């Protein structure tokens, strides 16, 4: 993985942690997640109009990605109702890179080299340790833990889908961004009727609540994942998916500094494992 790709994915990880913090801080977590999804769709539509269309070969991946992202955003909204950001977030992200690496190896015959595999395992171990420490401290309940683990599998599946879809979309970064734009725009279009069915007319004023924060979160969500999708055209999917999960460390910092969540010794050790994984992936 080149220095530029590595640094870009780290920046994307920070953006991802920031928009999750916006959802966690919303009074209604489900509607907070919905606002982010819809604002992401607005940004995506503008990007889609400014970039070349992705190839026809990638369109089935666009559709599959949009459908699975609707489930992802629904689960994100459920996740933060009964858990700290610094606990729920790593539990949600924990298994994803390991599963994504395994899926990429089986489906795409993309096996990481030994150093990259060490980095993936260190990141997964650190992320899992950070989340489990919160479970032990009763900062997350068991029902929410199930939601987090389910969404971890969702993340792994869409990571592999989007990595391959972006590779099929066209020869350059503009096509990778276009692929993500079409997927995010379709996600928003599919998610809106789901939200209306769940909440009825009461959803309308909620969707327009906190416009500045929601627009920022939507921009961060689109930009952060667009960078990751592009990076998966430049480096192995499993390695990119794992490096992205250093967002867990950013989420822990945000949770402690801005949301008043505790940060004890176990989480500090987990953070060191995450840093070790980040370094290993840079050396791979």
N, C-alpha and C positions, 0 to 999 in steps of 0.2 A: 504494500500500500504506500503510495507516494505521500510526501509531507503535505502537499496541498489537499489531497483527498482526506487524509487523516485530520487535518485542521478543520476542513469544511464540515466533517461529520461531528467533530466536537462542538462546533458552533451550532449545528442543527440540534444536538442534544440539549444545549442550553435553551434554545427556542422551544423545544418540546416540553421541558420542565416548566417554563414560564406559562405556557397556555394551560397546562394541567393545574397550575397554581390558581389561575383565574377561575377555573371550574370549581376547584375546592373552596374558593372564597365566596362563591355564589350562594345566596340564601337557598335557592332551589337548585340542587346539583344537576338534576335531569335537564331542566330548562337551560342551565348554564352550559351544559354539554351541547345541547341543541343549538344555542346561539353561536357557539364556536363553529359547529359543523356548517351552519348556514352562512356565516361570515366567511368561512373558508371557501364555500362555494362561490360567493361573490368575487373574491380575489381570484379564484381559479377560472371563472368565466372571463375575466379581463385578460388573464394570462393566455387562455386558450385562443382568444381573438388576436393576440399579438404574436403567436408562435405557429410554426407549420403543423399541419394536422399529423397525428401519429399514423403509422401505416395500418392498413386493414388487418394485417396479421396480429396486431396488438389489441384490437378492439374487443375480442372475447375476454382478454385479461382486464381491460378497462371495466367491463360490465361486472365480472366476477369480483374485482377489487371494490367497486362501489357497493355491491350488495353486502360484502363482508364488513366494510367500513360502517355501514348503518348499524350492524350488530355491535361493532366496536364502540361507537359513540353512545349507544344505549347502555352498554355495560360500564363505560366510564362514568356516566351520570349516576348509576346505582352504586358504584364503587366508593365514592367519596362521602356518602351520607353518614356512615358509621365508622370511619377510620381516618387517622391522620394522613396527610399527604406523604410524609416521610416514611410511612409504613405501607400504606396501600399502593403507592406508586412502585416501589421496588418489588412488591409481591406480584403486581400485574406484569412487570417487565421481566421478572426473574428467569422463567423458563424459556422465554421467547427465542433468545439467540441460540440456545442449545438445540431446540427443536428446529429452528430455521436452518442451522448448520446440517442437521441430520437430513432434513427434507431436501436441501440443496444437493447433498451428497448422493441421495437415492434418486431423485428426480432429474437432476441436471449433471450428475457425475462430477460435482465440484467439491473436491476434498481439500480442506485447508492444509498448509504445510505445518510441521510440528510446532514451530514457534507461534504461529497464528492460533493453533488449537490450544496451546497453553494459555494464550491471552483470552480466548473465548471462555475456557474453563475458569480462569481466575475471575473474570468479570461476572460470570454466572454465579460462582461461589460467593463473591462479595455482595451481589445484589440479593441473593437468597438469604444470606446471613443478616443483612440489614432489615429485610422484611420479617424474618423469623424472630429477631430481637423485639420487634414491635408486637408480634403475636404473644410472646412471653410476657411482655409488659402490659398486655391487655389493651393495646392501642388499636386493635382491630378485632372484630368478632368473627366467628366461624363462618357465618353466612356470607359475609363480605369477603372472606378468604376464598371461598368457592368462586365468587364472581371474579376475583383477581386472577385466580388460576385459569379460569375459563377464558378470560380475555388474553392471558398470556399465550394460549394456544391460537387464538384468533390472530394475534400479532404475528406469530410465527408463520401462519399460513399466508397472510397478506404480504408479508415481507418477501417470501419466495415468489408469489404471484407477481408482485410489482417489479421485483428485480428482473425476472424473465420478460415481463411485458415491456418494460422500458428498453431492454436490449433489442426487442423486436420492433420498437416504435420508430427507429430511424438511426442514422449514423452519428448524430452529434448530441451535445447537451440540450440544444433547443428542442429536439424531439423527445428527450427524456422528460424535460419540464412540461412539454405539451401532453405527454402521456399522463403525468400526474394531474395536470390541470383538468383534462377531460374526466378522469376518475373522480376528482374532488367535486367537480361541478355536478356530475351525475349522482354522487353520494348525497349532496345537498338536496337535489331534486327528488330523490327517493325518500329522504329523511323527513322532509316537510310534511307530507301526508301522514306519516307515522306519528309525528308529534301532534298533529291536529286530531288524529283518531284517539290518541291517548288523553289529551287535555281539552279537546273541543275548542270553543271560542275563547276560553280563558287563556289559551296559549298565545293568542295574537299580541296582547300587550306585553306578555313575558318575553316574546321574541325581540321586542324593541327596547327592552330594559338594558341599562348599562351599555349604551352604544359604543362609547370610547374604549372601554375595557374589552368588550366583545370583538370589536373590529381589530384591536391590537392582537387579541388571542387568535382570531381567524388568520391574520397575516402571519403570525408566528407559526401557526399550525401548518399553513400551506408552505411557507418558506422552509421550515424545518424538515418537513417530509419530502419536499421536492429535491432538496439537497441530498437526502438519503437515497432517494430513488435514482438520482443521477450517479451517486457514488457506487451504487450496486452495478452500474454498467462499467465501472472502472476497476473494481476490486471484487473479491469473492463475497457473495451475499451473506454468508455466515459471519465473516469478519466484520463487515459493515454493520450488520444487525447487532453484533456484540458491542462494538465500539459505541454505537448509538446509546447503549444502555448506561454509559457513564452519566447520562441525564439523571440517573438515580442519585448520584452525588450532588448534582445541582439541586434536585428536588429536596434533598435532605437539608441543604443549606437554606433554601427558601423557606422550608417548613419551620426551621429553627429560628431564623432571623426575622421573618415577616409574619409567621402564623403562631409563634410562641410554642412550638412543639419541643419536647425534650430530646436531647441527643446524648446518649450514654456511651460507655466504653465499647460495648459490642458493636455499635454502629460505626465508631471510629475505626475499629479493626476492619470492619467490612469495607469502609471507604478506602483503606490502604490496599486491600485486595483489588478493588476496582481500579485504583491508580496503577497497580502492577499489571493488570490486564491491558490497560490503555497503552502502557509502555511497550509491552510485548507485541501488541498489534502494530505499533509504529515500527518495530524492528523486523517484523515479518516481511 
